[in-house]
Amino acid sequence: MNSSVKLSKRVSCLPGRAARPQRTVSARAGADRPMWLTGSKAPAHLNGSMPGDYGFDPLGLGVDAGKLKWYQEAELMNGRFAMIGAAGILGAGILGGNTTDLTW
């Protein structure tokens, strides 16, 4: 994966303090990016611009760009709820809740 760093001069708004240079990091998606299956080709609508895009869309659900953005946000929310659930389970165990009456 190729990345480029651009440094630019920034003016500080506080008198007597030097401003730190602003860094911008950008990654370009290329044909040599990692794929979900070695040697496979990504569909045309998955160009590597999203984080975690490994070219896996066997049902073609992301062909519509609006729905693809919605699916991405839904997956983020699903992951957040899963992390909250895992924290709740661990928290109950750490706090010493009554574990003898668990039915599962």
N, C-alpha and C positions, 0 to 999 in steps of 0.2 A: 504494500500500500504506500503510495507516495503522499507525502505531506509537505506543506510549505509554511514557513513562518514569515510574517511580514512585521517589521518593526517600524513604528512611526513615532514622531516627536509629539509629545503632549504637553500642554501648558498647564501649570498648576494654578489653582484659584487661591491658594493660601500663600501669603507673602513670606518669602524666606525659605520655602520648602521646594525642593527639586521634585519635579514630576517624574514618575516612573514611566518608561516607555510602554505603550500599549501593544500587546501581542495578539495576533490573530493566527489561529491554527486551522487550516482547512485540509480535508482529506478528499482525494479524488477517487471515484470508483473506476475501476478498470477491468479489463478482461481477466486479469490475474488475481482478482479478489477471491477469497475463500468461498467455496460453495458447499451446500449441504451434502452433496455426494460428489466425490472426486471425479472430475471429468465431465460433469453435467453442465448444461447451459441454462442460464437464468431466463425466465420469460421476459418479453420485451418491456412489460410494465414494471418490472423490478430492476431498476438501474443501479442499485447500490447507494442511493442517496439517503436512505433511512438507516439509523443504527440497527445493527443486528440483521441486516438483509443478507441472507445467504442463498437467495434464489429459490426458496421453497414455497411454491404455490401450486400444488398439483390440481386443485379444483378451479383455478382461475378466479378466485374470489376477489382479488385485488385489481382487476382490470379497470374498474371505475375508480378514478383518483379520489373522488369524494368518499366513497365507501372504504377505500384503503386507509384514508386518514381516520375515519371513524373506527375501523377495526384496530388500528394502531392504538388509539386512545382507549378503546375497550380492553385491549390486552394490558395496557398500563394499569388501568383501574383493577382488573382481575388480579394482577400481581400485587398491587397495594393491599387489597383485601386479604389475599393469602398471607402476606407478611403480618398483617394485624392479627389474623387468626393464629398464626404460629407463635406470635408474641403472647397472645392470650393463653395458649396452652402451656407455654414455658413459664409464664408468670404464675399461673395457678399451681404448677408443680413447685416452683421456687418458694412461693408463699406458704406452701404446706397445706393446701386445701384437703378436704376429706376425699381421699382417693380409694377408700374401701368400698364405696357405694357406686362405683362406676359400672354401668351396664354394658359398655361397649368393649 
